[in-house]
């Protein structure tokens, strides 16, 4: 099957066509808890999720990474906990929960009332791996307040004792490695003309840079209007997208063509 392409079809049936140990990264956001209406009557049940999860485990390479971006609905006054159930199931079938990252949107974009609770402004980004991640390209854009000073201090050991840090005396650089809470505004409502729940391009691009190298193969099995594909084209990665809705496939194809045209011009 051809790379750098979005395929129309059901997620589960489409993944089953791909060979084992094929993808370097799977990054996606499933239609969790039916918080958005996508024009399909399919329910993303826990049973359906488990079937898809096992197929993702099969097609991801050893050392490959999954970035699973999810949140929870609030039903009858209680959050569903679907996100945690999914992360724990990935562990049950043999994946490592490598990191629990947070996407801080900085503004309330969820569905629901705020009469008796604080506004939720984040989603989970579960980073799972098949063994130890084979690639990590850390993004270092966090401004260091102590830039230019010499490093000093101690690090605490498991037994409670401390010892001097290994790089003591070195100058602190202008920028340090990011923490695992990423601040990234959600797409504004007037920019969601392609899809009701669009990824911000740079959120996806930064994950792709972090967990893959050029020419690696990325899968987004709920691709929507193609943002993951755009990010792959921008960073020299190859990709496969799966999307059930024909209208979103058509939008994604137009966006890919426009992105490729930028390189020509």
Number of C-alpha atoms within 10 A of each C-alpha: 8 8 11 19 18 26 21 18 18 14 21 18 11 17 19 14 11 15 11 15 15 17 24 26 26 26 23 22 19 19 18 19 20 15 15 12 10 16 9 8 8 10 11 13 13 15 9 13 16 15 11 18 17 15 20 23 22 19 22 24 20 18 17 25 31 30 25 21 20 23 23 20 19 14 10 7 9 9 12 15 13 17 22 15 12 18 21 14 17 21 16 10 12 14 20 20 18 18 13 15 18 19 20 17 17 13 13 12 17 16 11 12 10 9 7 7 8 9 14 18 16 23 17 19 25 22 22 26 27 21 16 14 19 15 15 14 13 15 15 12 11 12 13 13 12 13 14 12 12 13 16 14 12 12 12 11 9 7 6 7 9 12 10 11 13 12 12 13 12 12 14 18 15 14 15 16 12 13 12 12 14 16 13 16 17 23 16 11 12 7 11 14 12 17 16 15 20 21 22 16 17 13 17 20 19 16 19 25 20 14 23 22 16 12 13 17 21 28 27 25 26 21 29 30 30 29 23 30 30 23 24 23 18 13 17 14 20 20 26 22 28 23 23 20 19 13 15 20 23 15 16 25 17 14 18 20 11 12 16 14 10 8 9 6 5
